[in-house]
């Protein structure tokens, strides 16, 4: 293995020693690569908002490495690894392009990778660990492992989930948002989960539509932002920040109120470039019923672990709309080193989504008219979720949108907005034909969308979360999580083109459900991406059964 890797990467074998790390320092840090195929160029891109800071990307096999406080457990990282060193450039990227020899590279073998950035506070910020299979040619194989979930997951109605190592033991746990509470499901390392909510958050629990992990105080552990919702009496629950004590036990730290009609979701990132995570929290009803001018969200800026409301954003034009915002995503769309925001908007008859360009200090300008394509003859859509990802491997973030306006043509129920890349960074074209088939009955009311490399071939696949609905009126109706495979890599086609995998969803006799989100993460530390989905309910049957699938690639 070592001699193959040495030839592959043309670098010396080095151990990363005497380093401390936090899984997420609150800045944007993510690693992406192309696939390992002989005769191609192996591309590595480590993204971070820590511009000018030293960066390292390592490849090898995983091991748990323990360090002293304040970061007692690093988690899973390569040991005895092969390493690239560099600096995060002005575009927020450390990149390497390496031409591979024409012979097969690590054929059928699995190699792990992880990126590190030396944060300005003196510790290493780590990306999530990824894996690749040399000459990958197989698609994901799924094992229904729902029995690995605790009994509590079969009786509640979850709306969102986030995978995070909150107890610093090297595996990813689940934080689940329920309308009545936030649940903490602890992973034993093999993908077997135990509900430890009562001990992880013994008091001050709140309901939430969504939850997000962030290290708000840069102490090396993951805290949780719960966006709130409504309690059983219909009283609005504020957004709440739960602080981690370093061992995965949480206390209520701060409650945040906003001028939005209701608190629904948030987007988290270091918008000001000071190294600390900020958040923009927004709200809205599922159907945007108000139809009146109102504030859609509030921006909270973080200075040394202390949040303050950005009052200028409260009255700015783009933040006051008749439409409402159900969700948002963030990323550096123009490769200038700061985080921009895309807002998914909704109201009866459709609304136009909003693209916000960051000036690097956390001040945003609406560039939607100039940089987004016109959709649905200018009427927009009823968008419920969005995510940014580089879908064609050109180094620029594209945007995927899930729409829930079932009266529109099927091609408008999801948007694939492709970044023009180096020719016009941050300008987008409508490429819906690359994604959802016209007239697909499973994809009419779409609530959520996520991406991950499910077949370890170096390109990103799409998981779409349609809602159950009556469709043709025949049992068992339609609407369930739907997998679209990127046709590059293992599919031997064009990267950035997608086809639905019809074999993906087969869990039991009643196959449809209401769900708005899920978690794509490596639950059993074998390198491939597993899948958890919370169930919010159903039409014909009051379903509450959550699902969990292990990838057996």
Phi, psi and omega in degrees: 000316183296317181294323178296315181294323180296317176295318183298313189258347180052046177222165178280150177280124183225144173266137172274112186237160174055039178245143169254159185206149167245144180298327180208118181271007181096349176264169180279115181221115180211148181247133173224147179221166167275183179278165179264093181227127179302140180086002178249176174263122178279117186252131178238131177225117174252117183259138177200151174272003178275069185297135179085358183267151178298142182226149179221138171238131185234146177231143179169213179248151189282152174204149174276129181236127185255134178233161179294167175304149013271004179242076191297330179226123177289323185108213182264125175213160179291138175245148185060040194270171172253140203225138169248135177242146178190207182223143172291119187276185184294344176269003179078028186223139161249117187235149176224134173238121185231118178291128180268147176297162186288343181286161177302142184247116176049043187306119178078356182266150183255128178233143184255150178221152178206144179250150181224140175233130179284102183295153181299339178277358170104003176238169183272128171272130186246139172282170170295149177284135177242172176217155176224150173250127178298131181055041183305135182217005183243147175270166182301144176243130192247133175247122177291107181245032181301335178293346177284348179275152177290160182301330182298334182284353181259359185235356180247166181248102183274146180247342184199161178209151180220132178264124184205143176276078185284341181256007174056044176249007174096356175239165184267126177261176181242132169250118186248133177266124172240159180295333182264337184194169170256130184252147178241112180254115187267130182273136177272003180103342180253001184096008176266124189249143177237133178283109180244028183303317185298328180265331180285324180222077189291339181209159178077021180289149181223157170285163180198143172281324181219157175220149185223139175268137177201146175263084190291333183252007178053044177258005174095000176238165186265120174266171185232128171257117176256129191279352178092191184169221177232141176278183184298335180269003179083013180275136182294129176264128181288162170295142188226135174259122177256125183268136179271136180273004180103345179243008180090020175248136193241148172229152178292123184257307184213143170250141183237129175253147178229169178272003178293154182299327170203154182270125186237313185210183180204164171230134189241136176179166178276087185281335184265350179077019180264003178094351181251144182283131173257177171207148173248119184250133186228169181210164178171158176274163185298333184245008177055052192286342190294311180064013181239153180300128180202163179284132184266345180187176179227136180260122177250124182257141187252121176237107179057037177088003179245127183265142174222145180288130175278100188293332180295324181291334183301324186251359183292152189301313184295340182269005179230109189221161168285326179285167179240159185249119180268333183197172182202167174217162182225151178175170182267091188285336184248010177053048176249008173094002176233167187264125176260172186227140172240125183256128177269113188253156179209149168189165180304131180087353177105155178216153178272130178288164190238129175251122184248125180261128182274137176273003180099349180246005183093010174259129191245143177241133178285113180245023187300313184296323184277328193244351176253148176286156174284130182241145176054047178056032176089355181276349182074213185203184170253086186272140183241344180198159177206153175213151177253138179197150176275100188271341181242009173072024180266002179089006180236143184283131172261175183231130173250137182230134173260126182245148184238023181268092189287350179278350180276166175300150186301328183293348179259006180279354172207141181246133170246107181257111186267126178293133179290350173073218186301331181292324180202078185302130176085004173257138192236147175242147179282115180236045181303328182296342178283353192231264190282126178296141178296126177084012180292117184290340180282346192234054183256313176248099186256130188251327183213162179208139178218166178228152174192158176272092188279339180249010174056039179253006174093004172234162187265130175263169186239132170250118180255141183245084175283158178266147171297139173205176190287330179059239179282355180088005180256140178299141006262035180064200182221166176107106177199164178308134188231131184258129174244123183268130174294132189276004171280184173057241185299334181274352173059035179235219184260122177293132184102356171253142187231144174227142182288139175269104185288349182267000191290307193258106179220049184266084171087180189288328178256100194269354185250158183193163168274126173206146182242352186195175176196187179230122173256111187199162179272096186281329187247015172059031177258004174099332179268167190263124178262179191215125173240139177223123175278146180258131179263344179150197180199174181271299185285326182229141179284083187275138176227007186284114174283159182234148178219127181237131172267135178277124180248043180301000000 
